[in-house]
Amino acid sequence: MPILLNINRTKGTDHPMDIYFTKLIEPNTAIIESMNQWENNPDLIRLTRPNKNQEELDLRGTLTFLDLKQRLEHHHIYLIHLNNQLIGEMNYMVDPKHLYKKEKGTAWIGITIGESEGRGKGIGLEAINYLEHQVRKEGLNRIELGVFEFNTNARKLYQKLGYKEIGRIADFTYWNSRMWSDIRMEKYLK
């Protein structure tokens, strides 16, 4: 897989971070194992998928090779690497049905920093900037995303990057013994 972007930098440490992103073309066992680990991590489930109740929050699943191949038919998936270790993934879909604001030429984005050593280091910021660049290259002019109401760190990051709230879907996901809204945000690309 080709390296699409390589960033050598130091953030809050004396050690440089080597961050790079690759487009997922063909899944392999290691990638599927990592994604299954992230999708079943109790610390991430509440952030990455909506749940109607505690039973759904506790549910675990297995992503198969076929599942990931089918996901690639509708998602542009990029892998996030830190110091030659796969630490996360980001993706976008074009004009999916679940957009809050039905506007042609919209990319719906998602990002997961799956490994704890990749969190809190500005990698999410680098990843979103890269994803926006890929969306722009495809000729799309708008991005929409959803972020759960309780995920204040992600909301702050998106706001810092120029995303604006356009609506809320009440009682969208369950966590910490209550229901929370899904906050929909958008950004127009220049």
Secondary structure, DSSP 8 states (H G I E B T S, - for coil): ----EEEEE-SSSSS-EEEEEEE--S--HHHHHHHHHHHT-HHHHHHHS--SSHHHHH------HHHHHHHHTT-EEEEEEETTEEEEEEEEEES-TT-SS--SSEEEEEEEE-SGGGTTSSHHHHHHHHHHHHHHHTT--EEEEEEETT-HHHHHHHHHTT-EEEEEEEEEEEETTEEEEEEEEEEE--
